[in-house]
Amino acid sequence: MIRSRQLKNLRPLRLLEQEDEWEAFNPSDHAPRLVFSPLAWLKLQLFLHAGETEVGGFGISSEQDLLYVEDFVTVKQAVSAASVRFEDQAVADYVDACVDAGLKPQRFLRIWCHTHPGSSPLPSATDEETFSRVFGSCDWSVMFIIAKGGRTYARLAFSAGPAGNLLLPVIVDWASWPQTVLERIEDFSGLLAGWIAEYAGNIHREPSPLQIAITGEEWELGESFNPFDPTAEDQLIRLYEQENPEVPA
């Protein structure tokens, strides 16, 4: 759990790019840091590299240490290269499932994780607005971002006691990986298949503004038209040119 004595002498937040820290995780080191289990980290890597969009989800914390992420879970969402929009009902279903599993909100609704398809993990203005609006009323919360370039950003915000923010180093608990392999080796195939099914079922790319603008009812696009096809935009441009021929000079 987050201990109040850890929060007394925090340095002011410095908005600097955070270097990854790949030192071995030491459970006896009580300095605040965000730690991922190997499986949670590998799942994040799969979702990060599976497409060219952002992907968002929640970190499931350990009961013994709320800054230790045991799992990364997504909900149904519409995504683009610069945004993530969760479906309201999907979030409600996620909350219900966690409560039914006996989890407290501190374990499943405090760590917001999302990916950036570019090389920078720094939060955008939209990220900051979302974090403030959705998590601002929480006693504590974490915004975690991982970019395709490999860098990470993690920030702890807290309202209890001396309210403020703190950049956290990001650690992967690789020391537990051999034991995880021994315990889970027989379910790895099903585990990976479940991750792939989760990505396919939850991550839906939004059409581009051009696709949205010119897919009105007045255009006959045909049943075979798929706005998510990589060639869809070229099809729409050709259709636009057919419908709007140039006026002869």
C-alpha positions, 0 to 999 in steps of 0.5 A: 500500500502507499504509506503516508511517510513516503509522501511527506518529503516529496520533491516538486514535480518536474516535467522531464522525460523519464529514463527507464530504470531496469535495475532489479526490483527489491521488495525491501526498497520502500521508495515509491515506484511503479512495478509491473509483474512480468506478465502484466508487462508482456501483455502491455508490450503486445497491446502496444505493438499490435497496432498504430493506435493508442490503447488504454486500460487499467492496472490491477494492483497487488493487495499487499502493494498498490503500486505493484501492477499484477495485471493490465486489463482493457475494456471496449474502446474506440482508438486512434493514433492520438486518442482512446475513448472507453465505452461507458457500459464496458467500464461499468461491466469492468467495475462490476466484474472486479467487485464481484471478484472481491476487489476494492476500488483502490486495486482496480480503479487507480492506475490508468495505463495507456500506450503512445504509438510514437516515441514520446511517453509524455502526456498530451493536453488531452491526457492531462485533461482526462486524468484530472477529470476522471481521477482528480477526485480520488485520494490517489491515482497514477497515470502511466504511459508507455511509448513505442520507442520504449520509454515510459512515464508514470506520475502519482497524484494524491489529494490526501495529506500534502496534495501533489504529484510525484514522478515514479520510476517504472520497474519490471519485477523480472526476478519473479519471472522464473517462478512465474514460468514454472507456475504458469508454463502449462497455461501460456498458450491459453494465456496468449490466446486470451490476450489476442482475443481481448485485443480483437474484442476490445480495441476498435480503430475509429475512422479518420475524419475524412472517412467520417465526413464523406460516408453520408447517406447520399453516397452509395458506398456498397455493402463491401465497403470497410472504413477500417480497410487500409485502402478505404481512404483511397477509395473514398478519395476516388469516389469524391473525385467522381462525384465532384469532377473539376469544372473545365477552365 
